[in-house]
Amino acid sequence: MYCWNCGTKLPDHANYCEHCGSSRHGPSVGRAASETSKVVKQAVDQGVAALDKAIKAAEPHLRTAAKAASDAADELAKAARPAAERAAKSTRKAADATARRVKPAVARPRLVLLIAVDQMRYDYLTRFRADFSGGFDRLLKQGAVFTNAQLEHYPSVTAVGHATMLTGAPPSLSGIVGNDWYDRALKKNVTSVEDPAVQGLGGNAASPHRLLVSTVGDQLKMAGRGSKVIGLSLKDRSAILSAGRMADGAFWYDTKSGAFSSSTWYFPELPGWVKDWNARRTADDMGRIAENPISDDWLHEAS
């Protein structure tokens, strides 16, 4: 069978000509399809036109509604503004009051000093109060004074006390259980700081190797701010245990030589300033009675 319009041979069962698109059944079917297409297009065009007309008709109403909503929002904002301003003012006043109450930040101290006076009871501060005009007087007036303090460690001996003060650890944690004790591993008595692994510099060989916890000084060193930590005392255990394992130095008085000593735990030899101080033999004059001794009235009060 051939196409009635262009003469192209049509395949069996083909309803349209692949060459010109004409219907297999003749011009009447093709015209019908064309008319249908026109009708559909006309309906679509009419629908689009009606939609455009509806949108144009609704635009004034939409603009009116939008303006009304905007005006309402403006009125609401105006009504809320006084309350918001009052709240902000109240907040500023509260913040200013708080700022006046809060003290300004204190600058980081350049020196932190712990002074431990062995055997000094609290009542000495009140018994000798009239004789204090310097350091103790300032501490009593400007410092924090604890009138009912309690020791949380036992025994209250020098080594345990100094190990506890700047570690906060009791003997069960610090490893310092006394001034000396029997070491079962070594099968002999040992002191809290003796150390055969180091050498004495001008005195006995001692170190904090038995201290198992960190001190305030150790924490300062670990913070990495370049802090210097020094322990100084007449007793080796007082100087060593309060300073800690990472101290820059610990110095104690050697009764045999009458000079301050240390050990190779801290440095290979004594610093020059320590040697210079020892050479002046300043300690030789410290055994004499002070020129202005504390009043003896307390002896009569105590008797």
VMD Tcl script that draws the C-alpha trace (Angstrom):
set ca {
  {0.00 0.00 0.00}
  {1.24 3.51 -0.82}
  {0.70 6.90 0.88}
  {-2.15 8.80 -0.73}
  {-0.29 12.10 -0.23}
  {3.39 11.49 -1.20}
  {3.30 8.02 -2.76}
  {5.76 6.49 -0.29}
  {5.27 2.74 0.23}
  {3.80 2.11 3.67}
  {4.91 -0.84 5.86}
  {2.27 -3.34 6.88}
  {0.20 -2.23 9.86}
  {1.61 1.37 9.66}
  {-1.07 3.97 10.46}
  {0.95 7.01 9.31}
  {3.48 7.74 6.60}
  {6.96 8.04 7.98}
  {7.84 10.49 5.17}
  {5.06 13.09 5.28}
  {3.04 12.06 8.36}
  {-0.25 11.59 6.46}
  {-2.80 9.12 7.79}
  {-2.89 5.69 6.20}
  {-6.66 6.05 5.94}
  {-6.69 9.11 3.76}
  {-7.05 12.90 4.01}
  {-10.25 12.79 6.07}
  {-8.46 11.30 9.12}
  {-5.50 13.71 8.72}
  {-7.83 16.69 8.60}
  {-9.67 15.44 11.66}
  {-6.41 15.18 13.59}
  {-5.39 18.65 12.46}
  {-8.73 20.11 13.52}
  {-8.43 18.44 16.91}
  {-4.99 19.94 17.37}
  {-6.33 23.38 16.54}
  {-9.15 23.01 19.01}
  {-6.76 21.92 21.79}
  {-4.40 24.83 21.07}
  {-7.27 27.29 21.08}
  {-8.49 25.96 24.42}
  {-5.00 26.25 25.90}
  {-4.62 29.80 24.63}
  {-7.98 30.75 26.10}
  {-7.00 29.19 29.46}
  {-3.72 31.11 29.56}
  {-5.49 34.33 28.67}
  {-8.06 33.76 31.41}
  {-5.31 33.07 33.93}
  {-3.42 36.25 32.98}
  {-6.64 38.22 33.33}
  {-7.31 36.73 36.77}
  {-3.79 37.55 37.95}
  {-4.05 41.13 36.72}
  {-7.38 41.49 38.45}
  {-5.95 40.13 41.74}
  {-2.79 42.27 41.75}
  {-4.39 45.39 43.29}
  {-5.91 43.31 46.07}
  {-2.61 41.55 46.75}
  {-0.78 44.89 46.92}
  {-3.42 46.23 49.28}
  {-3.14 43.18 51.53}
  {0.68 43.39 51.55}
  {0.58 47.09 52.46}
  {-1.90 46.39 55.25}
  {0.37 43.69 56.66}
  {3.39 46.01 56.48}
  {1.51 48.81 58.22}
  {0.37 46.44 60.92}
  {3.97 45.28 61.49}
  {5.15 48.90 61.72}
  {2.45 49.71 64.29}
  {3.38 46.64 66.32}
  {7.06 47.62 66.26}
  {6.22 51.17 67.36}
  {4.10 49.86 70.20}
  {6.84 47.48 71.36}
  {9.72 49.96 71.08}
  {9.19 51.80 74.42}
  {9.04 48.52 76.31}
  {12.16 47.25 74.57}
  {14.01 50.50 75.33}
  {13.01 50.29 78.99}
  {14.20 46.67 79.17}
  {17.52 47.58 77.52}
  {18.00 50.50 79.92}
  {17.26 48.27 82.89}
  {19.74 45.68 81.62}
  {22.44 48.33 81.20}
  {21.86 49.63 84.71}
  {22.08 46.12 86.13}
  {25.29 45.45 84.20}
  {26.81 48.74 85.41}
  {25.89 47.89 89.00}
  {27.48 44.47 88.66}
  {30.62 45.97 87.13}
  {30.91 48.37 90.08}
  {30.62 45.50 92.55}
  {33.13 43.26 90.77}
  {36.74 44.14 91.53}
  {39.04 44.63 88.54}
  {41.10 41.62 87.57}
  {44.28 41.34 89.61}
  {47.46 41.22 87.59}
  {49.35 37.94 87.63}
  {51.70 38.07 90.65}
  {55.41 38.14 89.97}
  {56.18 36.35 93.22}
  {54.30 33.68 95.19}
  {55.90 33.07 98.58}
  {55.14 30.39 101.17}
  {56.61 30.97 104.63}
  {56.35 28.03 107.00}
  {57.33 28.62 110.64}
  {57.91 25.31 112.37}
  {56.24 24.93 115.80}
  {54.40 28.27 115.53}
  {51.00 27.97 117.15}
  {48.10 30.27 116.26}
  {47.99 31.84 119.74}
  {51.44 33.31 119.15}
  {49.78 35.75 116.75}
  {47.48 37.03 119.49}
  {49.89 36.71 122.44}
  {52.61 38.74 120.71}
  {50.23 40.99 118.76}
  {51.43 44.22 120.34}
  {55.01 43.49 119.23}
  {54.20 43.01 115.54}
  {54.79 46.01 113.29}
  {55.97 44.46 110.03}
  {55.08 41.27 108.19}
  {52.83 39.63 110.78}
  {51.07 42.93 111.41}
  {50.32 43.27 107.69}
  {49.10 39.68 107.42}
  {46.79 40.11 110.40}
  {45.35 43.36 109.01}
  {45.21 42.63 105.27}
  {45.38 38.85 104.99}
  {43.05 35.92 105.61}
  {43.38 34.68 109.18}
  {42.00 31.26 110.06}
  {41.16 31.06 113.75}
  {39.99 27.44 113.79}
  {42.17 25.65 111.25}
  {42.60 21.89 111.44}
  {45.43 19.68 110.18}
  {44.23 16.91 107.87}
  {47.47 14.94 107.93}
  {49.25 12.80 110.48}
  {51.84 12.77 111.89}
  {52.37 16.54 112.14}
  {56.13 16.38 111.66}
  {58.27 18.56 109.42}
  {58.53 16.35 106.34}
  {54.84 15.38 106.26}
  {53.70 18.98 106.82}
  {55.92 20.45 104.12}
  {54.98 17.70 101.67}
  {51.29 18.37 102.31}
  {51.20 22.19 102.27}
  {51.93 22.68 98.58}
  {50.61 19.35 97.25}
  {47.36 18.96 99.18}
  {48.14 15.26 99.43}
  {48.14 13.29 102.70}
  {50.99 10.87 103.45}
  {49.09 7.94 101.90}
  {49.32 9.69 98.52}
  {52.48 11.80 98.75}
  {54.70 8.91 99.83}
  {56.14 11.04 102.64}
  {54.96 9.26 105.81}
  {57.39 10.79 108.29}
  {60.74 12.49 108.74}
  {62.22 8.99 108.53}
  {60.94 5.41 108.46}
  {62.03 1.82 107.99}
  {62.31 0.88 104.33}
  {61.44 -2.82 104.00}
  {63.00 -3.10 100.54}
  {66.32 -1.60 101.69}
  {66.00 -3.19 105.16}
  {67.14 -0.06 106.91}
  {65.91 3.30 108.19}
  {65.79 6.09 105.58}
  {65.01 9.78 105.80}
  {62.32 11.42 103.69}
  {64.84 13.05 101.33}
  {68.12 11.10 101.46}
  {69.15 9.92 98.01}
  {72.29 7.85 97.30}
  {71.78 8.41 93.56}
  {72.80 12.09 93.81}
  {75.80 13.91 95.24}
  {75.69 16.58 97.92}
  {76.95 20.04 97.00}
  {78.44 21.39 100.21}
  {76.38 19.08 102.40}
  {74.36 15.86 102.50}
  {73.02 14.12 99.37}
  {69.26 14.65 99.23}
  {66.45 15.01 96.69}
  {62.64 14.84 96.30}
  {62.79 11.38 94.67}
  {60.46 9.89 97.31}
  {57.78 12.54 96.73}
  {55.12 10.88 94.55}
  {52.88 13.89 93.77}
  {53.32 17.35 92.25}
  {53.58 20.61 94.17}
  {52.23 24.03 93.21}
  {55.71 24.80 91.92}
  {55.66 21.68 89.73}
  {52.33 22.73 88.26}
  {53.74 26.19 87.49}
  {56.68 24.58 85.71}
  {54.39 22.29 83.71}
  {52.28 25.29 82.66}
  {55.26 26.38 80.56}
  {55.26 30.08 81.53}
  {58.93 30.20 82.46}
  {58.34 30.20 86.21}
  {61.27 29.80 88.58}
  {60.76 27.64 91.67}
  {63.13 27.75 94.65}
  {63.03 26.08 98.07}
  {65.06 27.53 100.93}
  {65.22 26.36 104.55}
  {67.48 25.45 107.43}
  {66.30 21.84 107.02}
  {66.82 19.79 103.87}
  {63.34 18.21 103.96}
  {61.64 21.60 104.35}
  {63.40 23.13 101.35}
  {63.11 20.05 99.13}
  {59.57 18.80 99.76}
  {57.86 22.19 99.54}
  {59.56 23.04 96.21}
  {58.83 19.76 94.42}
  {60.47 17.49 91.89}
  {60.80 20.08 89.09}
  {62.21 22.95 91.17}
  {65.06 25.04 89.80}
  {66.85 24.60 93.10}
  {66.53 23.75 96.78}
  {68.99 25.03 99.37}
  {69.41 24.02 103.01}
  {71.79 24.95 105.80}
  {74.61 22.54 106.49}
  {75.46 22.68 110.21}
  {78.92 21.20 109.72}
  {80.16 23.78 107.21}
  {77.95 26.70 108.31}
  {76.93 27.29 104.70}
  {73.96 26.64 102.43}
  {74.13 23.45 100.38}
  {72.20 21.57 97.71}
  {72.61 18.45 95.55}
  {73.22 17.36 91.97}
  {69.49 16.62 91.59}
  {69.17 20.31 90.62}
  {72.50 21.27 89.04}
  {76.09 19.96 88.76}
  {77.46 22.65 91.10}
  {76.20 25.40 93.38}
  {75.19 28.62 91.58}
  {77.68 31.47 91.85}
  {75.40 33.64 93.97}
  {75.15 30.86 96.59}
  {78.94 30.50 96.68}
  {79.30 34.27 97.10}
  {76.77 34.32 99.95}
  {78.50 31.41 101.69}
  {81.87 33.13 101.31}
  {80.60 36.14 103.29}
  {79.92 33.84 106.28}
  {76.74 35.77 106.99}
  {75.29 32.86 108.95}
  {78.06 33.16 111.57}
  {76.33 36.25 113.02}
  {72.85 34.76 113.14}
  {73.37 32.86 116.35}
  {73.53 35.98 118.50}
  {70.50 37.43 120.27}
  {68.51 39.95 118.23}
  {69.03 43.61 119.14}
  {65.27 44.15 119.58}
  {63.87 40.94 121.07}
  {60.16 40.26 121.56}
  {58.84 41.39 124.92}
  {59.16 38.92 127.81}
  {55.70 39.81 129.16}
  {54.25 36.68 127.59}
  {56.43 34.56 129.90}
  {54.65 36.01 132.92}
  {51.26 35.56 131.22}
  {52.01 31.91 130.47}
  {53.24 31.14 134.00}
}
mol new
graphics top color blue
foreach p $ca { graphics top sphere $p radius 0.5 }
foreach p [lrange $ca 0 end-1] q [lrange $ca 1 end] { graphics top cylinder $p $q radius 0.2 }
display resetview
